[in-house]
Amino acid sequence: MAPVASRKRKRALPAVWSLRRRERPYRERGIVLLAGVDEVGVSPLAGPVVAAAVIMPPDSAIRGVNDSKKVLCEAMRDELAGRIREEAVAFAVGMARPREIDRVNIYQASLRAMARAVLRLSIRPELLLVDARTVPGIDVPQEGHVGGDGLFYQIACASLVAKVYRDTLMRRLDRKYPAYGFAKHKGYPTPEHCAALARVGPCFIHRRGYRRVAETAQGDLFAEGRLERAEAER
């Protein structure tokens, strides 16, 4: 019979143990360096798309780890991402910026961000578990799993690292472009963000290839002084 402490731990970590259980077949095959790969920031109208690649130890089970979309508290996501980075065998982040997204489209930009994250890992993984797709141009065995960030512990960890990295970047960009409220909505098409776009037009970090942004672009924003006037009114 399992010790009481062990039984309590399993009851306290249902999501973690479910995520870890699906990785058991890979561990039974002797795979130690199993990496999760995920991206965030496909839908926003502004900012980069960010990907993370994470290799967690086989015995890692950080309480609260789940698909980043299911961890609703920002402070909790920040804490979990910090613990993941501390515990990881290796982790890396890659991104594609707005101009690149406009040039190659968001799907291709997401793949490039994922590839950059994997290539920046300090340790070569034995296998990649990728959310929803596979990453071209990477000489590492890989599997794509639809909804993988809600299925596998490694992908969920990558999802959290990518999400927190991007959110932190958007909060910094909010200080540079305060007219839009990036610290609050992180570039997603919220009513507040769309209203700001209609009022002052896009800034440098907006994705000009997205319809909602293109519809509000009226000439050169900075030459017209629309952004400066809007910030002066705040």
N, C-alpha and C positions, 0 to 999 in steps of 0.2 A: 504494500500500500504506500502511495506517495506521501511524503511528509506533509504536515499541515501547511507549512510555509510555502511549499511548492504548489500545493493545490490552490492556495490563496493567490499566488503570483499568476497562475494560469487564468483564474477568474478575473483578475485585475487587468489582464492584457489580452482580451479576446481578439482585437484587430491585429496586434503584433503576432500572436501565435498563429492566426489564420494566414497571415502573409508569409510567415516563416515556413509553415507546413508545406506550402506549394513549392518551396525551394528544395524540399527534402530529396526529391529524385536526383537533382543535380549534385547534391552533397554525397548521395550514395554512389554516384559515378566517380567520386573522388575529386570533384571540382571544388577548389578552395577559393580561387580568385574570380568570383562571380561579380560582375558589374551590372548595376542598373543605370539606365539612361532615360532621361525624360526632358521635355522642354515646357516652357511656360511663355505666355505672351503672344499667342497667335491672334487673338481677337482684338487686342487694343488698337486704338487709332494712333497711338504715339509710343515712342520708346522702342527698345530692341526686343527681339525674341531671344530668350536665354535658355540654354540647355546645361544640364549637369550630368556628369558621369561619376558614380560612387561605387567603391568596393568596400563593403562592410565585412567585419570578421564573421566567420560562420556561427559563432555563439552570440552575436549581437542581438539584443531584444530591447530596444529603447521604448519605454512606455509612452504611448501616445502617437507613435509613428503611424501614419496613414497617408492616403492620397491627400496632397496639400489642399485640394478643393474641399475636403471633408474636415480639415482642421480650421475652424472658422475664426478662432481667436488669433489675432496678429501676434500678440506677445507670446502665445504658445508656439506658434510657428517659428518665431525667432529663437526661442529656447531650444526647440527640437533640432533646428538646423545647426545651432551651435554644438549641441551634443553629438550630432552626426559627424560634423567636421572633426571634432576631438577624437571620436572613436574610430573613424574610417581608416582602413588600410591605405587608401588613396582616394582623393576626389579632385575634380577639376571642373571648371566652368568655361563654356564657350558661348559666343553670342553673334548675332548678325544685326547690324544697326539699320535704322530706317531707310537710308539711301540704298543699301544693299537689298532690303526687302522690296523697295520700289523697283529695283532693277531686275531682280530674278523671280519675284513673287514669294509669298509668305511660305508656301510649302517647301520650295527649294532652299529658302533662307533658313528654315527650321532644320532641315537636313544638314546644312553647312554648320549651324551652331552645334548640333549633336556631334558631328564629326570632329569639330575643334575641341569639344570637351573630352572626347575619347582620346584623341591624339595628345592631349596635354596631361593625361594621367602619368604619374611618375612610375607606375608599375603596369606592365602589360597584363590585362585580364585574360583568363582562359576562355570566358564566354560572356557575351553581352546579352542582357535581357532588356529589350527596348520597348517603350510604350508605343503600341499601335503600328509600328513600321520597322524597317531595318534601315541601317545607315550605309549608303553607298561609299565606296572608296576606303573602307576600313578592313584591313587584313586580320580580322579577328572573328572567330565563329560567333554567330548571333542569331537571336530569335526575336521576332516581333510579336507582341501580345496586345490585342485590343483591350483597352481598360486595364493595362498592366500596372498602372500606378495604384489600382485598388486590389491587385492580385498578388504582387510580389513585394517583399520587404525591401529588396535592393532598389527597385524602381520607385517605391514610395519615398525612400530616403533621397533619391535623386530629385524627385519632384519637389520635396521640401527645400532642399538646398537651392535649386533653381528659382523657386518662388521667392524665397527670402532675399536672395541676391538681387533679383529684379526689383522687388519692392523697395529695397534699400536704395538702389540706384534711382528709382522714380522719385523717392522722397528728396534726394539730393537735387534732382533736376527741377523739382518744384521750386526750390530757392532761386534757380536761374530763370525759370519761366512761371512766375507766380499767378499769372492771370487765369490759369486753367484748372487749378486744384489737383495737380498730379499726385500730391501726397495722400490725397483721400481716395481717388479712384484708380490710380496707377496707370492711367491712359485708356482705360476701358470706356466704351461708349455709353456712359451714364447720362441721364438728362442734364446734369450739371456740366459735364464735359461738352456735350453737344451744344448747349446754350452758349458756353464760352467760345466755342468754334464759330458759331453764328455771329457772335458779337465782335470778336477780334481777328478771326481767321486763324490759320495754322501757323505754328512756329517751326523752328528748324528740326525738331525731333518728331514732328508729325509724319505719318506715312502718306505721302501725296498720292500713292496709287490706290488708296482706299476711297470708295465712292463718297462716304460722308465727309472726308477731308477735302477731296477734290471739289466737291460742290460748294465749299465755303472759301476756297482760295480765290481771292480777287486781286490779281496783280501781285506785286512784291510787298509782302507784309511789312517788312522793316522800312522800306522806302516810303510807304504810305504813313508810317507812324501810328498805325492802329494799335499795335501792341503797347507802345509807350503810353498812349492816351488811356488805354484800358487799365494799365498798371497804376497810372497816376490817380485814377478814380477809385482805386481800392482803399 
